């Protein structure tokens, strides 16, 4: 903090010196600026103005040297102004606070957000999912309507030059669909709430840091002579067993199962990891969906909300075939959302 304060004061001092020098040069060349001559008490025999006077009077190309100096200093002033404006003008950030299970408080680290002018945007789907009067199909329809409605409002903020940040603990299909609808045209900030620090209840901005975990994939091919679907399993925070996928697994599924060799809630905790893993998964999907017998993508994922949201942004409305993202509950995947068509998919009325 003190280092940046000293740097700012130094930059302001240099800027003042440059502006003062510009006025002195211009006064010598054009005789304009009597007010500043009196204010700063120009002395033709000493100081900066003395040097300028000597160049003007004694050098063969004195005027040319002063004009060149004038424009060089002018460009330097613009550069300093740009640096100072970046320090004082903060970027606009819209933080999406997404919840759907129970009410919660979202807190952040002030130091991480100091360069942003933050506006918080809450998406609360708790009432829908906790309703005792709505059937499962009706709940999912309302979740879809909610995502579509909120997406339109968020896009209005993007048009006002807000960067989007995502912080949430919500149902998987809604998180993925929100990312899918917003796309990856604009860089998103991802927030993560750690589980391995009992005293830390804040959401943290994920940074572009290296991690040692390599993405592993277990591939099970299907019969190319029969129609089938692509089933994508991603197990980062919880293992996904055969019993878990009994409601989504079908006879001729082509299966891609991704893991990192380590399973816990904080194993994926950098933006660089998320970007690399998501790009790899989407790239693998793009290759396999080109097979003529594959007509649908099904996704079951156990990962952080930040990863799920980012993965959703990577999917294309024009390049990917029908894509369904499922919600895990009671050791199964009972429902999901077909994000391509915007419709509910129910596998088990629990």
C-alpha positions in Angstrom: 0.0 0.0 0.0 2.8 2.5 1.0 4.7 1.6 -2.1 1.8 2.5 -4.4 1.1 5.7 -2.4 4.8 6.8 -2.9 4.6 5.9 -6.6 1.4 7.9 -7.1 2.9 11.0 -5.3 6.1 10.7 -7.4 4.1 10.5 -10.6 2.0 13.5 -9.7 5.3 15.4 -8.9 6.8 14.5 -12.2 3.5 15.4 -14.0 3.5 18.9 -12.4 7.2 19.4 -13.3 6.5 18.4 -17.0 3.4 20.7 -17.2 5.4 23.6 -15.8 8.3 23.0 -18.2 5.8 22.9 -21.1 4.4 26.3 -20.2 8.0 27.7 -19.9 8.9 26.4 -23.4 5.7 27.7 -24.9 6.2 31.1 -23.3 9.7 31.4 -24.7 8.7 30.3 -28.2 5.4 32.2 -28.4 5.4 34.8 -25.6 2.0 33.4 -24.4 1.3 32.7 -20.7 2.1 35.8 -18.7 0.0 34.6 -15.8 2.1 31.5 -15.3 5.4 33.5 -15.8 4.4 35.7 -12.8 3.0 32.8 -10.8 6.1 30.6 -11.2 8.6 33.6 -11.3 10.5 32.6 -14.4 14.2 33.5 -14.1 16.1 33.7 -17.4 19.5 33.2 -15.7 18.7 30.3 -13.4 16.5 27.2 -13.1 14.6 25.4 -15.8 13.6 28.6 -17.5 17.3 29.7 -17.5 18.2 26.4 -19.4 15.4 27.0 -21.9 16.6 30.6 -22.4 20.2 29.5 -23.0 19.1 26.9 -25.6 16.9 29.5 -27.3 19.6 32.2 -27.4 22.9 30.3 -27.9 22.1 27.1 -29.9 22.1 27.2 -33.7 18.8 25.2 -33.8 17.5 26.5 -30.5 13.9 26.9 -31.6 13.8 23.5 -33.3 15.3 21.8 -30.2 12.6 23.5 -28.0 9.8 22.5 -30.3 11.0 18.9 -30.4 11.3 18.9 -26.6 7.8 20.4 -26.2 6.2 17.6 -28.2 8.3 14.8 -26.5 7.3 16.2 -23.0 3.7 16.4 -24.2 3.6 12.7 -25.1 5.2 12.0 -21.8 2.5 13.9 -20.0 -0.2 11.9 -21.8 1.5 8.7 -20.7 1.6 9.8 -17.1 -2.0 10.9 -17.2 -3.0 7.4 -18.5 -1.0 5.7 -15.7 -2.7 8.0 -13.0 -6.2 7.5 -14.5 -5.7 3.7 -14.3 -4.9 4.1 -10.7 -7.9 6.2 -9.8 -10.6 5.1 -12.3 -11.8 1.6 -11.3 -13.3 -0.9 -13.6 -17.0 -1.7 -13.3 -17.7 -5.2 -12.0 -21.1 -6.9 -11.7 -20.8 -9.8 -9.2 -23.6 -12.4 -9.7 -24.5 -13.8 -6.3 -26.4 -17.0 -7.2 -28.1 -19.2 -4.7 -30.9 -21.8 -4.9 -30.7 -24.1 -1.8 -30.8 -21.8 1.3 -30.3 -18.1 2.1 -26.6 -17.1 2.6 -24.4 -14.1 2.9 -21.8 -13.3 0.3 -18.6 -11.7 1.6 -15.4 -10.8 -0.2 -11.8 -9.7 0.5 -11.7 -5.9 0.0 -8.0 -6.0 -1.1 -9.0 -8.3 -4.0 -11.7 -5.9 -5.2 -9.9 -2.6 -4.7 -9.5 -2.0 -8.4 -13.1 -2.6 -9.1 -16.3 -0.5 -8.7 -18.6 -3.4 -7.7 -22.3 -3.8 -8.1 -23.9 -7.0 -6.6 -26.6 -8.8 -8.5 -28.5 -11.5 -6.7 -30.2 -14.5 -8.3 -32.3 -16.3 -5.7 -33.9 -19.5 -6.8 -34.5 -20.9 -3.3 -38.2 -20.4 -3.3 -38.6 -22.3 -6.5 -36.6 -25.4 -5.5 -37.9 -25.5 -1.9 -41.5 -25.2 -3.0 -43.8 -27.9 -1.5 -46.6 -27.2 -4.0 -44.8 -27.4 -7.3 -44.0 -30.7 -9.0 -40.5 -31.4 -10.2 -41.2 -30.6 -13.9 -42.8 -27.3 -12.9 -39.8 -26.4 -10.7 -37.4 -27.0 -13.5 -39.5 -24.9 -15.9 -39.4 -22.0 -13.4 -35.6 -22.4 -13.0 -35.3 -22.1 -16.8 -37.6 -19.0 -16.9 -35.5 -17.5 -14.1 -32.2 -18.0 -15.9 -33.6 -16.5 -19.1 -35.0 -13.5 -17.3 -31.8 -12.8 -15.3 -29.6 -13.3 -18.4 -31.4 -10.5 -20.2 -30.9 -8.2 -17.3 -27.2 -9.1 -16.9 -26.6 -8.5 -20.6 -27.9 -4.9 -20.1 -25.1 -4.4 -17.6 -22.6 -5.8 -20.0 -23.8 -3.3 -22.6 -22.9 -0.6 -20.0 -19.4 -1.9 -19.9 -19.6 -4.0 -16.7 -17.4 -7.0 -16.5 -19.2 -10.1 -15.0 -18.0 -12.0 -12.0 -19.7 -15.2 -10.8 -20.1 -16.2 -7.1 -22.6 -18.9 -6.2 -23.7 -22.0 -4.5 -26.7 -23.1 -6.5 -28.1 -26.0 -8.6 -25.8 -27.3 -11.3 -28.1 -27.0 -14.3 -28.9 -23.3 -13.6 -25.2 -22.4 -13.1 -24.3 -24.1 -16.3 -27.2 -22.6 -18.3 -26.4 -19.1 -17.0 -22.8 -19.5 -18.3 -24.1 -21.0 -21.5 -26.5 -18.1 -22.1 -23.8 -15.4 -21.3 -21.1 -17.1 -23.4 -17.4 -16.4 -23.3 -17.3 -13.3 -25.5 -16.3 -11.2 -22.5 -13.8 -12.3 -19.8 -15.5 -13.4 -16.6 -14.1 -13.3 -13.1 -14.7 -16.5 -11.1 -15.1 -16.5 -7.3 -14.6 -19.6 -5.1 -15.4 -20.2 -1.5 -12.9 -22.5 0.0 -13.9 -25.6 2.1 -10.4 -26.3 3.7 -10.3 -23.1 5.8 -12.9 -23.2 8.6 -12.2 -19.5 9.5 -12.5 -18.3 5.9 -16.0 -17.5 4.9 -15.2 -15.2 1.9 -15.5 -15.7 -1.8 -12.1 -15.2 -3.4 -11.3 -14.2 -7.0 -9.5 -17.1 -8.7 -6.1 -16.1 -10.1 -4.2 -17.4 -13.1 -1.9 -19.7 -11.1 -0.2 -23.0 -12.0 -1.3 -26.3 -10.3 0.3 -29.7 -10.5 -2.9 -31.7 -11.3 -3.2 -33.2 -14.8 -6.6 -33.8 -16.3 -7.1 -37.6 -16.8 -9.8 -39.0 -19.1 -11.2 -42.5 -19.2 -12.9 -43.2 -22.6 -15.5 -45.9 -23.3 -16.5 -46.0 -26.9 -19.9 -47.1 -28.2 -21.2 -49.0 -31.2 -20.8 -46.7 -34.2 -23.4 -48.7 -36.1 -26.2 -47.7 -33.7 -27.5 -44.3 -32.6 -26.1 -43.2 -29.2 -25.4 -40.3 -26.9 -22.2 -38.8 -25.4 -22.2 -39.1 -21.6 -19.6 -36.7 -20.0 -18.7 -37.4 -16.3 -16.6 -34.9 -14.4 -15.5 -35.9 -10.9 -13.5 -33.2 -9.2 -15.3 -32.6 -5.8 -17.0 -36.0 -5.4 -16.6 -39.4 -7.1 -19.2 -40.4 -9.6 -19.9 -44.2 -9.4 -21.9 -46.5 -11.6 -24.9 -46.4 -9.2 -25.0 -42.6 -9.4 -25.5 -42.6 -13.1 -28.1 -45.3 -13.3 -30.9 -42.9 -14.3 -28.9 -41.2 -17.1 -26.8 -44.1 -18.5 -28.3 -45.6 -21.7 -27.4 -48.7 -23.8 -25.2 -47.1 -26.4 -23.6 -44.2 -24.6 -20.1 -43.1 -25.6 -18.6 -42.2 -22.1 -15.9 -39.6 -21.3 -15.0 -39.6 -17.6 -12.7 -36.9 -16.3 -10.8 -36.8 -13.0 -7.6 -35.3 -11.5 -6.4 -38.2 -9.3 -7.4 -36.2 -6.2 -10.9 -35.5 -5.2 -11.8 -32.5 -2.9 -13.7 -29.3 -3.0 -10.6 -27.1 -3.5 -8.6 -29.2 -6.0 -9.6 -26.8 -8.8 -8.9 -23.4 -7.3 -7.3 -21.2 -10.0 -8.7 -19.6 -13.1 -5.9 -21.1 -15.2 -6.9 -24.6 -14.2 -10.6 -24.0 -14.9 -9.8 -22.5 -18.3 -7.4 -25.3 -19.3 -9.7 -28.2 -18.1 -12.8 -26.7 -19.6 -11.1 -26.1 -23.0 -9.9 -29.7 -23.0 -13.3 -31.1 -22.2 -15.1 -29.0 -24.8 -12.4 -29.8 -27.4 -12.9 -33.6 -26.8 -16.7 -33.2 -27.0 -16.4 -31.4 -30.3 -14.4 -34.2 -31.8 -16.7 -37.0 -30.7 -20.0 -35.3 -31.5 -18.9 -35.3 -35.1 -19.6 -39.0 -35.3 -22.8 -39.5 -37.3 -24.4 -41.7 -34.6 -24.0 -39.2 -31.7 -27.1 -37.0 -31.4 -27.0 -35.7 -27.8 -24.6 -34.7 -25.1 -25.3 -35.5 -21.4 -23.2 -34.0 -18.6 -23.0 -35.1 -15.0 -20.5 -33.0 -13.1 -19.2 -32.9 -9.5 -17.2 -29.7 -9.4 -17.1 -26.2 -8.0 -19.7 -23.6 -9.0 -17.0 -21.5 -10.6 -15.9 -24.5 -12.8 -19.5 -25.3 -13.8 -20.3 -21.7 -14.8 -17.0 -21.4 -16.8 -17.7 -24.7 -18.5 -21.2 -23.5 -19.5 -19.6 -20.4 -21.1 -17.5 -22.6 -23.4 -20.4 -24.4 -25.0 -21.6 -23.0 -28.3 -25.2 -22.5 -29.3 -24.2 -23.0 -33.0 -21.5 -25.7 -32.7 -22.7 -28.1 -30.1 -25.5 -30.6 -30.5 -28.4 -30.9 -28.0 -26.8 -30.6 -24.5 -28.3 -31.7 -21.2 -26.8 -30.8 -17.8 -28.0 -32.8 -14.8 -28.5 -32.1 -11.1 -27.2 -34.6 -8.5 -29.6 -35.4 -5.6 -29.9 -38.5 -3.3 -27.2 -40.5 -5.1 -28.7 -40.0 -8.6 -29.2 -37.5 -11.3 -33.0 -37.1 -11.3 -33.4 -34.0 -13.5 -31.6 -31.7 -15.8 -32.0 -28.9 -18.3 -31.6 -29.2 -22.1 -29.8 -25.9 -22.5 -30.0 -26.1 -26.3 -33.8 -26.2 -26.3 -34.4 -24.6 -22.9 -36.6 -27.5 -21.7 -36.7 -29.7 -18.5 -35.4 -33.2 -18.6 -36.8 -35.5 -15.8 -35.2 -38.9 -15.3 -36.6 -39.7 -11.8 -39.5 -38.1 -10.0 -38.0 -38.2 -6.5 
